[in-house]
Amino acid sequence: MLKEYPLTKANRIKLARAFCQVPRVDLSIDCVLEGQMGVVFVDDVAQPTIFKIQSGPFVYFAGTVAGPGASAARETITPEVLLMPSAPGWLEAIKQRYGEQVVPFDRYSFSAERLSLEHLEALCHASSKYAVRRMDAKFAASLWGQEHFIDLAYFDSPEDFEQRGLGFYAAVDETIVGAAYSQLVCSRGIEVSLYVIPKHRERGLGTLLSSHLVKVCLENGQEAHWDAANLESCRLAKKLGYLPDGTYQAHYLNA
């Protein structure tokens, strides 16, 4: 059985060493190393050999891939999690245990280095029937504890979201129809999360919301990290000014 790993200063150093060979495809590992978000589990708190980072449905492994500790760690993987790139050997070991339940899919990386504030400003002020509003603590409190497509569960409280997070939303007749917001935050920047309800898609709302979010990040010297899971997200990233930066494989564990 794995145990939660206290994120003391010394333990963060051990964690950083364990994940030094793991590619940073998103901000999850950095968030944990800084103690901002996410949970870490290990086989032995005093002398860990296995490390498992979990951030929502996203899971990352590092440490000794052979032995009873690794075997126990594999048993903690639950259906419907997303297995992100991990230390060498872990994917093969997980496939050996779960076989065809482990389904690969492509994700798409993007670089923010060519983003233009002028271009984002133009997108923000494009003609639209939607009014974009900034999320604050009051807004976060109205959703707190509810099941909603705006997932603020990684933050400690509505006030914590206002202090560390960032987001914009649009509503029609007081119904929220779309939002772009920071699902993860660390000193490097934010992980962009975007959702528009189906009825309001293909009307420019996703562009409008995400351009507001990315523009504020750029103005504040923070990276708005864009990691796409589908081609629609890729097209929007390019429209905003992101540059394609390769693909990688993640894996989904079927029930």
C-alpha positions in Angstrom: 0.0 0.0 0.0 1.3 3.5 -0.9 1.3 6.3 1.6 0.9 10.0 1.1 4.3 11.7 1.0 4.7 14.9 3.1 6.1 17.7 0.8 8.8 18.9 3.1 11.8 20.7 1.6 14.0 17.6 1.9 11.3 15.4 0.4 10.8 17.8 -2.6 14.5 17.4 -3.3 14.1 13.6 -3.4 11.1 14.0 -5.6 12.9 16.3 -8.0 15.7 13.8 -8.4 13.3 10.9 -8.9 11.5 12.8 -11.7 14.5 14.4 -13.3 14.3 12.1 -16.4 10.5 12.5 -16.8 9.5 14.9 -19.6 7.6 18.0 -18.5 4.6 17.7 -20.9 2.5 19.8 -18.6 2.8 21.7 -15.3 1.7 18.9 -12.9 5.2 17.9 -11.8 6.3 21.5 -11.3 3.2 22.2 -9.3 3.9 19.3 -6.9 7.6 20.2 -6.6 6.6 23.7 -5.5 3.9 22.4 -3.1 1.2 24.3 -5.0 -1.0 21.4 -6.1 -1.2 17.7 -6.5 -0.5 14.7 -4.2 2.4 12.3 -4.0 2.3 8.7 -2.8 5.3 6.5 -1.9 6.0 3.0 -0.8 8.0 4.1 2.3 7.9 7.6 3.7 11.3 7.4 5.3 13.1 5.7 2.4 11.0 5.9 -0.7 11.8 3.8 -3.8 8.5 4.4 -5.6 6.9 7.8 -6.4 3.4 8.4 -7.7 2.2 11.9 -8.5 -1.5 12.3 -8.9 -3.1 15.5 -10.1 -6.8 14.9 -10.7 -7.0 12.0 -13.3 -3.4 12.5 -14.4 -0.8 10.1 -13.0 3.0 10.0 -13.2 5.4 7.4 -11.9 9.1 7.3 -11.0 11.4 5.2 -8.9 12.5 1.6 -9.0 10.3 -0.2 -11.5 11.0 -3.8 -10.2 10.2 -5.3 -6.9 7.2 -5.5 -4.5 6.9 -1.8 -4.1 6.4 -1.3 -7.8 4.0 -4.1 -8.0 1.9 -2.6 -5.2 2.1 0.8 -6.9 0.6 -0.6 -10.2 -2.3 -2.0 -8.2 -3.2 1.5 -7.1 -4.1 2.6 -10.7 -7.8 2.9 -11.1 -9.8 2.8 -14.3 -10.3 6.0 -16.2 -7.0 7.6 -15.0 -4.7 9.1 -17.6 -1.2 7.7 -17.5 1.2 10.5 -18.4 4.8 10.0 -19.5 6.7 8.5 -16.6 10.3 7.4 -15.7 11.8 4.7 -18.0 10.3 1.2 -17.6 7.0 2.2 -15.9 4.8 2.1 -19.0 6.0 -1.3 -19.9 5.4 -2.6 -16.4 1.9 -1.2 -16.4 1.1 -2.7 -19.8 2.4 -6.0 -18.5 -0.1 -5.8 -15.6 -3.2 -4.4 -17.4 -2.7 -5.5 -21.0 -5.2 -4.2 -23.5 -6.9 -2.1 -20.8 -4.1 0.4 -21.4 -5.1 2.4 -24.5 -2.6 4.9 -26.1 -3.7 8.3 -27.5 -1.8 11.2 -28.9 -1.5 14.6 -27.2 -0.1 17.7 -28.8 2.5 20.1 -27.3 2.7 23.8 -28.1 5.2 26.6 -27.6 4.2 30.0 -26.2 7.3 31.7 -27.3 5.8 33.5 -30.3 2.6 34.7 -28.7 1.8 38.3 -29.6 0.1 40.7 -27.2 -1.1 42.8 -30.1 -2.7 39.7 -31.8 -4.3 38.6 -28.5 -5.7 42.1 -27.9 -7.3 42.0 -31.4 -8.9 38.6 -30.6 -10.2 39.9 -27.3 -11.9 42.9 -29.0 -13.4 41.0 -31.9 -17.1 41.5 -32.4 -19.1 39.1 -30.3 -22.5 38.7 -28.7 -20.9 37.3 -25.6 -19.7 39.4 -22.6 -16.6 38.0 -21.0 -16.3 38.3 -17.2 -13.4 37.6 -14.9 -13.7 35.0 -12.3 -13.4 36.1 -8.7 -13.8 34.6 -5.2 -17.6 35.3 -5.3 -17.9 33.5 -8.6 -15.8 30.6 -7.4 -17.9 30.3 -4.2 -21.1 30.0 -6.3 -19.6 26.8 -7.9 -17.8 25.4 -4.8 -18.6 21.8 -4.0 -20.8 21.4 -7.1 -20.2 19.2 -10.1 -19.5 21.6 -12.9 -17.4 21.8 -16.1 -15.4 24.5 -14.3 -13.3 22.4 -12.0 -11.7 24.5 -9.2 -11.1 21.5 -6.9 -7.3 21.9 -7.0 -7.6 25.1 -5.1 -8.0 25.3 -1.3 -10.9 27.7 -1.3 -12.7 30.3 -3.4 -10.4 32.9 -1.9 -7.4 30.8 -2.8 -8.5 30.7 -6.4 -8.8 34.5 -6.5 -5.3 34.8 -5.1 -3.5 32.2 -7.1 -5.8 31.4 -10.0 -7.1 33.2 -13.1 -10.2 32.7 -15.3 -12.8 34.2 -17.5 -16.3 33.0 -18.3 -19.4 33.9 -20.4 -23.0 33.5 -19.4 -26.3 33.7 -21.2 -29.4 34.4 -19.1 -27.3 33.7 -16.0 -26.3 30.3 -17.3 -22.6 29.8 -17.7 -21.9 28.7 -21.3 -18.1 28.6 -21.4 -15.0 29.3 -19.4 -11.2 29.5 -19.8 -9.3 29.2 -16.6 -6.2 28.0 -14.7 -6.7 24.4 -13.6 -3.1 24.2 -12.3 -0.8 27.0 -11.2 2.9 27.3 -10.3 5.6 29.9 -10.5 6.2 29.1 -14.1 2.6 29.9 -15.1 -0.8 28.2 -15.5 -2.2 25.1 -17.3 -5.0 26.3 -19.5 -8.4 24.6 -19.2 -11.1 25.6 -21.7 -14.7 24.4 -22.1 -17.7 25.6 -24.1 -21.0 23.9 -23.8 -22.0 22.2 -27.1 -24.8 24.5 -28.0 -22.5 27.5 -28.1 -19.5 26.0 -29.9 -18.3 27.2 -33.3 -19.4 30.7 -32.6 -16.0 32.1 -31.6 -16.6 31.8 -27.8 -13.6 29.5 -27.2 -11.3 32.0 -29.0 -12.7 34.9 -27.1 -12.4 33.3 -23.6 -8.9 31.8 -24.2 -7.5 35.0 -25.7 -8.5 36.9 -22.6 -6.8 34.3 -20.4 -3.6 34.0 -22.4 -3.4 37.8 -22.8 -3.4 38.4 -19.0 -0.7 35.7 -18.5 1.5 37.3 -21.2 1.1 40.7 -19.6 2.1 39.3 -16.2 5.1 37.4 -17.6 3.6 34.0 -17.0 3.3 31.1 -19.3 -0.2 30.0 -20.3 0.7 26.3 -21.0 -1.3 24.7 -23.8 -1.4 20.9 -24.0 -4.0 19.8 -26.5 -5.9 16.5 -26.4 -7.7 16.9 -29.8 -7.4 18.5 -33.2 -10.0 21.2 -32.3 -7.8 22.3 -29.4 -4.8 22.3 -31.8 -6.5 24.6 -34.3 -7.5 27.0 -31.5 -3.9 27.1 -30.2 -2.6 28.0 -33.6 -5.2 30.7 -34.0 -4.1 32.2 -30.7 -0.4 32.2 -31.9 1.0 29.1 -30.3 3.5 27.1 -32.3 3.3 23.3 -32.6 6.0 21.6 -30.6 5.6 17.9 -31.3 3.3 15.1 -30.1 3.6 12.6 -27.3 1.6 9.6 -26.2 -0.4 9.3 -23.0 -2.4 6.3 -22.0 -6.0 5.7 -20.7 -6.8 2.8 -18.4 -10.1 1.3 -19.4 -12.3 -0.4 -16.8 
